[in-house]
Amino acid sequence: MRLPLYVRPLTDAERDAVELGLRSAEACTLRRSQIMSASARGERVPRIARGLSGDEQTVRNAIHACHAEGVAALSKRSCAVHTDQAAFTPVAAEHLRALLPRSPRDCGPPTSLWTLELAAEEAFTQGLTAERVAGETIRATRRRLGVRWRRAKTWITSPDPACARKKGGATA
């Protein structure tokens, strides 16, 4: 049987930070402060989760974060990935920049318009990326390079051979 999980004994400064967090306007700080306070009082994880209408794993994660980080775990941090994970090297990005103004037909697909997915497939085929990337990666790389990409417009043409003559008077 596993031992119950409790927050480690809090110092006076940490207890003051938790008390301050209980009056916080930010929901994340308030919730984590409630978890720390209840755990410090000796309440077990399932009871804390029920009392806060939350999940037991959320309570466990907050307690583990408090053990690792102290009161810094009370404040919400960004969920974004903080490491540089660019799929395109600077050289490969420049090759992508040179690829996009060309017609896709030069590369093989029987279409005259690039889509993000088609550009991602062609970048992988040409070895610009190590693995097949999502269209969103192409969009982000294009934006980083400053390449504008407008949606293609479909022009409606009339099958009437006299259409140009008829419109000539109206649109001229």
C-alpha positions as CSV (number, residue, x, y, z in Angstrom):
1,M,0.0,0.0,0.0
2,R,1.3,3.4,-0.9
3,L,1.7,6.1,1.7
4,P,-0.6,9.1,1.4
5,L,0.9,12.2,-0.3
6,Y,1.2,15.4,1.7
7,V,2.9,18.6,1.1
8,R,6.2,18.9,3.0
9,P,6.1,21.0,6.2
10,L,5.9,24.7,5.1
11,T,8.2,27.4,6.5
12,D,6.6,30.6,7.9
13,A,7.4,32.5,4.7
14,E,5.8,29.7,2.6
15,R,2.8,29.6,4.8
16,D,2.4,33.4,4.4
17,A,2.7,33.1,0.6
18,V,0.0,30.4,0.7
19,E,-2.3,32.6,2.8
20,L,-1.7,35.5,0.4
21,G,-2.5,33.1,-2.5
22,L,-5.9,32.3,-0.9
23,R,-6.9,35.9,-1.5
24,S,-5.5,36.0,-5.1
25,A,-7.7,37.1,-8.0
26,E,-6.0,34.6,-10.3
27,A,-7.8,31.3,-10.3
28,C,-4.7,29.1,-10.8
29,T,-2.9,30.7,-7.8
30,L,-6.1,30.4,-5.7
31,R,-6.6,26.7,-6.5
32,R,-3.0,25.8,-5.8
33,S,-3.0,27.7,-2.6
34,Q,-6.1,25.9,-1.5
35,I,-4.4,22.6,-2.3
36,M,-1.3,23.5,-0.4
37,S,-3.3,24.7,2.6
38,A,-5.5,21.6,2.7
39,S,-2.5,19.3,2.4
40,A,-0.6,21.1,5.1
41,R,-3.7,20.6,7.4
42,G,-3.3,16.9,6.8
43,E,-6.1,16.3,4.3
44,R,-5.5,13.4,1.8
45,V,-5.5,13.8,-1.9
46,P,-8.9,12.3,-2.7
47,R,-10.6,14.5,-0.1
48,I,-8.9,17.7,-1.4
49,A,-9.9,16.8,-5.0
50,R,-13.5,16.3,-4.0
51,G,-13.6,19.5,-2.0
52,L,-12.3,21.5,-4.9
53,S,-14.4,19.6,-7.5
54,G,-11.2,18.7,-9.3
55,D,-9.1,15.7,-10.3
56,E,-6.9,13.8,-7.9
57,Q,-4.0,13.9,-10.4
58,T,-4.2,17.7,-10.4
59,V,-3.8,17.7,-6.6
60,R,-0.8,15.4,-6.8
61,N,0.8,17.5,-9.5
62,A,0.4,20.6,-7.4
63,I,1.9,18.9,-4.3
64,H,4.9,17.5,-6.3
65,A,5.4,21.0,-7.9
66,C,5.5,22.5,-4.4
67,H,8.1,20.0,-3.3
68,A,10.3,20.8,-6.3
69,E,9.8,24.6,-6.6
70,G,8.4,25.8,-3.2
71,V,6.0,28.8,-3.4
72,A,7.0,29.5,-7.0
73,A,4.7,26.6,-7.9
74,L,1.7,28.7,-6.8
75,S,1.8,31.1,-9.8
76,K,0.8,30.1,-13.2
77,R,3.5,29.9,-15.9
78,S,3.3,29.6,-19.6
79,C,2.5,26.2,-21.1
80,A,4.4,27.0,-24.3
81,V,7.4,25.0,-25.2
82,H,10.5,27.0,-24.3
83,T,13.0,25.3,-26.4
84,D,13.9,26.1,-29.9
85,Q,12.3,23.4,-32.0
86,A,12.3,25.0,-35.5
87,A,11.7,22.3,-38.1
88,F,13.5,24.3,-40.8
89,T,17.1,25.3,-40.5
90,P,17.9,28.8,-41.7
91,V,19.3,27.3,-45.0
92,A,16.2,25.0,-45.4
93,A,13.9,28.0,-44.7
94,E,15.6,29.9,-47.5
95,H,15.0,27.0,-49.8
96,L,11.4,27.0,-48.8
97,R,11.3,30.7,-49.6
98,A,12.6,30.0,-53.1
99,L,10.2,27.1,-53.6
100,L,6.9,28.9,-52.8
101,P,6.8,31.4,-55.7
102,R,7.3,28.6,-58.2
103,S,4.4,26.6,-59.6
104,P,3.7,23.3,-57.8
105,R,3.5,21.7,-61.3
106,D,7.3,22.2,-61.5
107,C,7.6,19.7,-58.6
108,G,5.1,17.2,-59.8
109,P,1.6,17.7,-58.3
110,P,-1.1,18.5,-61.0
111,T,-2.2,21.7,-59.5
112,S,-1.4,25.3,-59.9
113,L,-1.9,26.4,-56.3
114,W,0.2,25.7,-53.2
115,T,-1.6,24.6,-50.1
116,L,0.1,24.4,-46.7
117,E,-0.1,20.6,-46.8
118,L,1.2,20.4,-50.3
119,A,4.1,22.7,-49.4
120,A,4.8,20.5,-46.3
121,E,4.9,17.4,-48.4
122,E,7.2,18.9,-51.0
123,A,9.5,20.2,-48.3
124,F,9.8,16.7,-46.9
125,T,10.3,15.2,-50.4
126,Q,13.1,17.7,-51.1
127,G,14.8,17.0,-47.8
128,L,14.2,20.4,-46.3
129,T,12.8,18.8,-43.1
130,A,13.8,15.5,-41.4
131,E,10.2,14.4,-41.1
132,R,6.8,15.3,-42.6
133,V,5.7,18.5,-40.8
134,A,2.2,19.9,-40.4
135,G,0.8,22.7,-42.6
136,E,0.9,25.0,-39.5
137,T,4.7,24.6,-39.4
138,I,4.8,25.9,-43.0
139,R,2.6,28.8,-42.0
140,A,4.8,29.7,-39.0
141,T,8.0,29.4,-41.1
142,R,6.5,31.5,-43.9
143,R,5.5,34.1,-41.4
144,R,8.9,34.1,-39.8
145,L,10.5,34.6,-43.2
146,G,8.1,37.5,-44.0
147,V,6.5,35.8,-47.0
148,R,2.9,36.8,-47.6
149,W,0.5,34.2,-48.8
150,R,-2.9,35.2,-50.0
151,R,-5.7,32.9,-50.7
152,A,-6.2,32.1,-54.4
153,K,-9.3,33.6,-55.9
154,T,-11.5,31.5,-58.2
155,W,-12.8,33.5,-61.1
156,I,-16.1,32.6,-62.6
157,T,-16.1,32.6,-66.4
158,S,-19.1,32.3,-68.6
159,P,-19.4,29.7,-71.3
160,D,-21.2,32.3,-73.5
161,P,-18.9,33.2,-76.4
162,A,-20.5,36.7,-76.5
163,C,-19.9,37.3,-72.8
164,A,-16.9,39.6,-73.3
165,R,-18.8,41.8,-75.8
166,K,-21.9,41.9,-73.5
167,K,-19.8,42.9,-70.5
168,G,-17.7,45.3,-72.4
169,G,-20.4,48.0,-72.3
170,A,-21.3,47.4,-68.7
171,T,-17.8,47.3,-67.1
172,A,-15.9,49.6,-69.4
